[in-house]
């Protein structure tokens, strides 16, 4: 089966994120994003150019999670698609573009943070507790942070 790919965008959150709701009541995340640009010089060095700014939106659960976790200045990576649309501005029809993020998170290459895995550890501990009857839970998943797989790998 072929690898599923989508468009992506990376940059930094340039405005205070906003959480609003659509006419249907769905959460909508909006932020103005910036992208840094560089020009490679003949000597191999790079010259920083002016950043460009764009609109980013996300909907439903992704919108709520993005609003909870992202703040102005954060570096991010998002997967989704570019959406071009027309709207009225000062009596004129203008074309605009926004990136619709289906998935979004911090850019690991530029962000330092800790991941809280306490819920996962608690779920594993509960599964490992001896059952008094037939076990109905799924087998424990391998924790990628634990390098001792028991498989001799």
TACOR-V628634 format. One record per residue. N is the residue number from 1. D_CENTER is the distance of its C-alpha to the mean C-alpha in whole Angstrom. Layout:
n = {N N}
d_center = {D_CENTER D_CENTER}
//
This chain:
n = {1 2 3 4 5 6 7 8 9 10 11 12 13 14 15 16 17 18 19 20 21 22 23 24 25 26 27 28 29 30 31 32 33 34 35 36 37 38 39 40 41 42 43 44 45 46 47 48 49 50 51 52 53 54 55 56 57 58 59 60 61 62 63 64 65 66 67 68 69 70 71 72 73 74 75 76 77 78 79 80 81 82 83 84 85 86 87 88 89 90 91 92 93 94 95 96 97 98 99 100 101 102 103 104 105 106 107 108 109 110 111 112 113 114 115 116 117 118 119 120 121 122 123 124 125 126 127 128 129 130 131 132 133 134 135 136 137 138 139 140 141 142 143 144 145 146 147 148 149 150 151 152 153}
d_center = {25 23 19 17 15 13 13 10 10 9 11 12 12 15 16 16 14 16 15 18 19 21 24 24 22 18 16 14 12 13 13 15 13 15 15 18 21 24 27 28 32 35 36 32 31 28 28 25 25 24 20 20 18 16 15 11 11 10 12 13 12 8 10 12 9 7 11 12 10 9 12 14 14 11 10 6 6 5 7 10 13 15 17 21 23 26 27 30 30 34 35 34 32 29 26 22 19 15 12 11 7 8 5 1 3 6 8 11 13 14 13 15 15 16 15 17 18 21 21 20 24 25 25 26 29 30 30 32 35 38 38 41 41 39 36 34 30 28 29 27 24 24 22 21 21 25 27 30 29 33 33 35 32}
//
